Amino acid sequence: MDLLLWITIGFIIIGFVVFTSMKKGMENKLAFITANMEGEESSTKAKSIIWWIVCTTVWGIVSMILIVWLFHNHFG
């Protein structure tokens, strides 16, 4: 099999597992923030949620690029 195929599959599966496992923690942080609107700890938790969203978005974009690249190399 092609190395690009395995890189794409591995990247998507590993990223999905990592972000899914982190989801519950992010929900707990969001619940803490909504309960305690002020304070340094809320600000820190909010930043970590924002970074989780940014990283998830980047993972999705890179996954789409890898899939397009894979199809382009195999069928193009």
N, CA, C and O atoms as a GROMACS GRO file, in nm:
protein
  304
    1MET      N    1   0.084  -0.119   0.000
    1MET     CA    2   0.000   0.000   0.000
    1MET      C    3   0.088   0.125   0.000
    1MET      O    4   0.207   0.120   0.030
    2ASP      N    5   0.027   0.231  -0.033
    2ASP     CA    6   0.096   0.358  -0.047
    2ASP      C    7   0.120   0.423   0.090
    2ASP      O    8   0.035   0.416   0.179
    3LEU      N    9   0.236   0.484   0.106
    3LEU     CA   10   0.270   0.551   0.232
    3LEU      C   11   0.176   0.668   0.260
    3LEU      O   12   0.138   0.690   0.375
    4LEU      N   13   0.139   0.742   0.158
    4LEU     CA   14   0.048   0.855   0.176
    4LEU      C   15  -0.087   0.809   0.230
    4LEU      O   16  -0.149   0.878   0.312
    5LEU      N   17  -0.132   0.695   0.185
    5LEU     CA   18  -0.258   0.640   0.236
    5LEU      C   19  -0.249   0.612   0.385
    5LEU      O   20  -0.340   0.647   0.461
    6TRP      N   21  -0.140   0.549   0.428
    6TRP     CA   22  -0.124   0.516   0.570
    6TRP      C   23  -0.105   0.642   0.655
    6TRP      O   24  -0.154   0.648   0.768
    7ILE      N   25  -0.035   0.740   0.603
    7ILE     CA   26  -0.020   0.866   0.676
    7ILE      C   27  -0.156   0.934   0.693
    7ILE      O   28  -0.188   0.983   0.801
    8THR      N   29  -0.234   0.935   0.587
    8THR     CA   30  -0.367   0.997   0.593
    8THR      C   31  -0.458   0.926   0.692
    8THR      O   32  -0.520   0.989   0.776
    9ILE      N   33  -0.464   0.794   0.682
    9ILE     CA   34  -0.550   0.716   0.772
    9ILE      C   35  -0.505   0.732   0.916
    9ILE      O   36  -0.587   0.753   1.006
   10GLY      N   37  -0.374   0.721   0.939
   10GLY     CA   38  -0.321   0.735   1.075
   10GLY      C   39  -0.347   0.873   1.134
   10GLY      O   40  -0.386   0.885   1.250
   11PHE      N   41  -0.326   0.977   1.054
   11PHE     CA   42  -0.348   1.113   1.100
   11PHE      C   43  -0.494   1.135   1.138
   11PHE      O   44  -0.524   1.196   1.241
   12ILE      N   45  -0.585   1.087   1.056
   12ILE     CA   46  -0.727   1.107   1.082
   12ILE      C   47  -0.772   1.027   1.205
   12ILE      O   48  -0.842   1.081   1.290
   13ILE      N   49  -0.733   0.902   1.214
   13ILE     CA   50  -0.777   0.818   1.327
   13ILE      C   51  -0.716   0.867   1.459
   13ILE      O   52  -0.787   0.880   1.558
   14ILE      N   53  -0.586   0.893   1.460
   14ILE     CA   54  -0.522   0.939   1.583
   14ILE      C   55  -0.579   1.073   1.628
   14ILE      O   56  -0.607   1.093   1.746
   15GLY      N   57  -0.596   1.166   1.534
   15GLY     CA   58  -0.654   1.295   1.569
   15GLY      C   59  -0.796   1.282   1.622
   15GLY      O   60  -0.833   1.349   1.718
   16PHE      N   61  -0.875   1.196   1.558
   16PHE     CA   62  -1.013   1.176   1.603
   16PHE      C   63  -1.016   1.120   1.745
   16PHE      O   64  -1.095   1.166   1.828
   17VAL      N   65  -0.932   1.023   1.773
   17VAL     CA   66  -0.928   0.964   1.907
   17VAL      C   67  -0.883   1.067   2.011
   17VAL      O   68  -0.942   1.076   2.119
   18VAL      N   69  -0.781   1.144   1.978
   18VAL     CA   70  -0.729   1.244   2.073
   18VAL      C   71  -0.834   1.350   2.103
   18VAL      O   72  -0.861   1.381   2.219
   19PHE      N   73  -0.894   1.407   1.997
   19PHE     CA   74  -0.990   1.515   2.020
   19PHE      C   75  -1.119   1.465   2.084
   19PHE      O   76  -1.181   1.537   2.162
   20THR      N   77  -1.159   1.343   2.053
   20THR     CA   78  -1.278   1.286   2.117
   20THR      C   79  -1.252   1.261   2.266
   20THR      O   80  -1.340   1.284   2.349
   21SER      N   81  -1.132   1.214   2.298
   21SER     CA   82  -1.102   1.189   2.440
   21SER      C   83  -1.092   1.319   2.519
   21SER      O   84  -1.117   1.320   2.640
   22MET      N   85  -1.056   1.427   2.454
   22MET     CA   86  -1.045   1.556   2.522
   22MET      C   87  -1.180   1.629   2.533
   22MET      O   88  -1.191   1.726   2.608
   23LYS      N   89  -1.280   1.584   2.461
   23LYS     CA   90  -1.408   1.654   2.453
   23LYS      C   91  -1.475   1.669   2.591
   23LYS      O   92  -1.523   1.777   2.624
   24LYS      N   93  -1.478   1.564   2.670
   24LYS     CA   94  -1.544   1.568   2.800
   24LYS      C   95  -1.475   1.669   2.892
   24LYS      O   96  -1.541   1.741   2.967
   25GLY      N   97  -1.343   1.674   2.888
   25GLY     CA   98  -1.269   1.772   2.969
   25GLY      C   99  -1.302   1.915   2.928
   25GLY      O  100  -1.313   2.003   3.013
   26MET      N  101  -1.318   1.937   2.800
   26MET     CA  102  -1.353   2.071   2.752
   26MET      C  103  -1.495   2.108   2.795
   26MET      O  104  -1.522   2.224   2.827
   27GLU      N  105  -1.584   2.011   2.794
   27GLU     CA  106  -1.721   2.038   2.842
   27GLU      C  107  -1.720   2.074   2.990
   27GLU      O  108  -1.793   2.163   3.032
   28ASN      N  109  -1.638   2.006   3.070
   28ASN     CA  110  -1.627   2.038   3.212
   28ASN      C  111  -1.568   2.177   3.234
   28ASN      O  112  -1.612   2.251   3.322
   29LYS      N  113  -1.468   2.214   3.154
   29LYS     CA  114  -1.411   2.347   3.164
   29LYS      C  115  -1.512   2.453   3.128
   29LYS      O  116  -1.518   2.558   3.192
   30LEU      N  117  -1.593   2.427   3.025
   30LEU     CA  118  -1.696   2.522   2.986
   30LEU      C  119  -1.801   2.538   3.096
   30LEU      O  120  -1.847   2.649   3.122
   31ALA      N  121  -1.838   2.429   3.161
   31ALA     CA  122  -1.933   2.436   3.272
   31ALA      C  123  -1.874   2.517   3.388
   31ALA      O  124  -1.946   2.594   3.452
   32PHE      N  125  -1.746   2.501   3.414
   32PHE     CA  126  -1.681   2.579   3.519
   32PHE      C  127  -1.680   2.727   3.485
   32PHE      O  128  -1.705   2.812   3.571
   33ILE      N  129  -1.652   2.758   3.359
   33ILE     CA  130  -1.647   2.898   3.317
   33ILE      C  131  -1.784   2.963   3.330
   33ILE      O  132  -1.794   3.076   3.377
   34THR      N  133  -1.889   2.893   3.287
   34THR     CA  134  -2.023   2.952   3.296
   34THR      C  135  -2.068   2.968   3.440
   34THR      O  136  -2.145   3.059   3.470
   35ALA      N  137  -2.021   2.883   3.531
   35ALA     CA  138  -2.057   2.896   3.672
   35ALA      C  139  -1.976   3.006   3.740
   35ALA      O  140  -2.028   3.076   3.828
   36ASN      N  141  -1.850   3.023   3.701
   36ASN     CA  142  -1.761   3.122   3.762
   36ASN      C  143  -1.709   3.214   3.653
   36ASN      O  144  -1.603   3.190   3.595
   37MET      N  145  -1.783   3.319   3.627
   37MET     CA  146  -1.750   3.405   3.514
   37MET      C  147  -1.623   3.487   3.535
   37MET      O  148  -1.562   3.529   3.437
   38GLU      N  149  -1.584   3.512   3.657
   38GLU     CA  150  -1.468   3.596   3.683
   38GLU      C  151  -1.356   3.513   3.744
   38GLU      O  152  -1.379   3.407   3.803
   39GLY      N  153  -1.238   3.563   3.730
   39GLY     CA  154  -1.123   3.498   3.791
   39GLY      C  155  -1.020   3.456   3.689
   39GLY      O  156  -1.050   3.438   3.571
   40GLU      N  157  -0.898   3.440   3.738
   40GLU     CA  158  -0.786   3.401   3.653
   40GLU      C  159  -0.802   3.258   3.601
   40GLU      O  160  -0.764   3.228   3.488
   41GLU      N  161  -0.857   3.171   3.685
   41GLU     CA  162  -0.873   3.032   3.644
   41GLU      C  163  -0.972   3.018   3.528
   41GLU      O  164  -0.952   2.935   3.439
   42SER      N  165  -1.078   3.099   3.528
   42SER     CA  166  -1.174   3.097   3.418
   42SER      C  167  -1.108   3.143   3.288
   42SER      O  168  -1.134   3.088   3.182
   43SER      N  169  -1.022   3.243   3.298
   43SER     CA  170  -0.951   3.292   3.181
   43SER      C  171  -0.858   3.186   3.124
   43SER      O  172  -0.850   3.168   3.002
   44THR      N  173  -0.789   3.115   3.210
   44THR     CA  174  -0.699   3.008   3.166
   44THR      C  175  -0.777   2.895   3.101
   44THR      O  176  -0.735   2.842   2.998
   45LYS      N  177  -0.889   2.859   3.160
   45LYS     CA  178  -0.971   2.752   3.102
   45LYS      C  179  -1.031   2.796   2.969
   45LYS      O  180  -1.043   2.715   2.877
   46ALA      N  181  -1.069   2.922   2.958
   46ALA     CA  182  -1.123   2.972   2.832
   46ALA      C  183  -1.017   2.967   2.722
   46ALA      O  184  -1.048   2.931   2.608
   47LYS      N  185  -0.895   3.002   2.755
   47LYS     CA  186  -0.787   2.996   2.656
   47LYS      C  187  -0.762   2.853   2.610
   47LYS      O  188  -0.736   2.829   2.492
   48SER      N  189  -0.770   2.758   2.702
   48SER     CA  190  -0.748   2.619   2.662
   48SER      C  191  -0.861   2.568   2.572
   48SER      O  192  -0.837   2.488   2.482
   49ILE      N  193  -0.983   2.614   2.596
   49ILE     CA  194  -1.095   2.577   2.509
   49ILE      C  195  -1.076   2.637   2.370
   49ILE      O  196  -1.100   2.571   2.270
   50ILE      N  197  -1.034   2.762   2.366
   50ILE     CA  198  -1.010   2.827   2.237
   50ILE      C  199  -0.901   2.755   2.160
   50ILE      O  200  -0.916   2.733   2.040
   51TRP      N  201  -0.792   2.716   2.227
   51TRP     CA  202  -0.684   2.644   2.159
   51TRP      C  203  -0.731   2.507   2.112
   51TRP      O  204  -0.690   2.461   2.005
   52TRP      N  205  -0.818   2.440   2.190
   52TRP     CA  206  -0.873   2.310   2.149
   52TRP      C  207  -0.955   2.327   2.021
   52TRP      O  208  -0.946   2.244   1.930
   53ILE      N  209  -1.034   2.432   2.013
   53ILE     CA  210  -1.114   2.458   1.893
   53ILE      C  211  -1.023   2.488   1.774
   53ILE      O  212  -1.046   2.438   1.664
   54VAL      N  213  -0.921   2.570   1.795
   54VAL     CA  214  -0.827   2.603   1.687
   54VAL      C  215  -0.756   2.477   1.638
   54VAL      O  216  -0.746   2.454   1.518
   55CYS      N  217  -0.707   2.396   1.730
   55CYS     CA  218  -0.636   2.273   1.692
   55CYS      C  219  -0.728   2.174   1.620
   55CYS      O  220  -0.686   2.108   1.526
   56THR      N  221  -0.852   2.164   1.665
   56THR     CA  222  -0.948   2.076   1.598
   56THR      C  223  -0.976   2.124   1.457
   56THR      O  224  -0.987   2.044   1.364
   57THR      N  225  -0.987   2.254   1.440
   57THR     CA  226  -1.010   2.310   1.307
   57THR      C  227  -0.892   2.285   1.215
   57THR      O  228  -0.910   2.247   1.099
   58VAL      N  229  -0.771   2.307   1.265
   58VAL     CA  230  -0.651   2.282   1.186
   58VAL      C  231  -0.642   2.134   1.149
   58VAL      O  232  -0.608   2.101   1.035
   59TRP      N  233  -0.671   2.045   1.244
   59TRP     CA  234  -0.671   1.901   1.217
   59TRP      C  235  -0.769   1.867   1.105
   59TRP      O  236  -0.736   1.789   1.016
   60GLY      N  237  -0.888   1.925   1.108
   60GLY     CA  238  -0.987   1.901   1.005
   60GLY      C  239  -0.941   1.949   0.868
   60GLY      O  240  -0.961   1.880   0.768
   61ILE      N  241  -0.882   2.066   0.864
   61ILE     CA  242  -0.834   2.122   0.737
   61ILE      C  243  -0.720   2.037   0.681
   61ILE      O  244  -0.718   2.006   0.562
   62VAL      N  245  -0.625   1.999   0.766
   62VAL     CA  246  -0.515   1.916   0.720
   62VAL      C  247  -0.566   1.779   0.674
   62VAL      O  248  -0.516   1.725   0.576
   63SER      N  249  -0.664   1.724   0.744
   63SER     CA  250  -0.723   1.596   0.702
   63SER      C  251  -0.786   1.608   0.564
   63SER      O  252  -0.768   1.519   0.481
   64MET      N  253  -0.859   1.716   0.539
   64MET     CA  254  -0.919   1.735   0.407
   64MET      C  255  -0.812   1.751   0.299
   64MET      O  256  -0.827   1.698   0.188
   65ILE      N  257  -0.705   1.824   0.330
   65ILE     CA  258  -0.596   1.841   0.233
   65ILE      C  259  -0.530   1.707   0.203
   65ILE      O  260  -0.501   1.677   0.087
   66LEU      N  261  -0.508   1.625   0.306
   66LEU     CA  262  -0.448   1.495   0.284
   66LEU      C  263  -0.537   1.405   0.199
   66LEU      O  264  -0.488   1.332   0.113
   67ILE      N  265  -0.668   1.409   0.222
   67ILE     CA  266  -0.760   1.328   0.144
   67ILE      C  267  -0.761   1.373  -0.002
   67ILE      O  268  -0.758   1.290  -0.092
   68VAL      N  269  -0.765   1.504  -0.025
   68VAL     CA  270  -0.763   1.555  -0.163
   68VAL      C  271  -0.632   1.518  -0.230
   68VAL      O  272  -0.631   1.477  -0.346
   69TRP      N  273  -0.522   1.532  -0.159
   69TRP     CA  274  -0.391   1.498  -0.212
   69TRP      C  275  -0.383   1.348  -0.246
   69TRP      O  276  -0.329   1.310  -0.350
   70LEU      N  277  -0.438   1.265  -0.157
   70LEU     CA  278  -0.441   1.122  -0.180
   70LEU      C  279  -0.519   1.088  -0.306
   70LEU      O  280  -0.469   1.012  -0.389
   71PHE      N  281  -0.639   1.142  -0.323
   71PHE     CA  282  -0.718   1.115  -0.442
   71PHE      C  283  -0.652   1.170  -0.567
   71PHE      O  284  -0.660   1.109  -0.674
   72HIS      N  285  -0.587   1.284  -0.555
   72HIS     CA  286  -0.518   1.345  -0.670
   72HIS      C  287  -0.403   1.254  -0.716
   72HIS      O  288  -0.382   1.236  -0.836
   73ASN      N  289  -0.330   1.197  -0.621
   73ASN     CA  290  -0.216   1.112  -0.656
   73ASN      C  291  -0.260   0.977  -0.713
   73ASN      O  292  -0.192   0.922  -0.799
   74HIS      N  293  -0.373   0.924  -0.666
   74HIS     CA  294  -0.417   0.792  -0.710
   74HIS      C  295  -0.504   0.795  -0.835
   74HIS      O  296  -0.498   0.703  -0.917
   75PHE      N  297  -0.584   0.898  -0.850
   75PHE     CA  298  -0.680   0.901  -0.959
   75PHE      C  299  -0.658   1.015  -1.057
   75PHE      O  300  -0.730   1.028  -1.156
   76GLY      N  301  -0.558   1.099  -1.030
   76GLY     CA  302  -0.537   1.218  -1.112
   76GLY      C  303  -0.446   1.199  -1.228
   76GLY      O  304  -0.422   1.294  -1.303
   0.00000   0.00000   0.00000
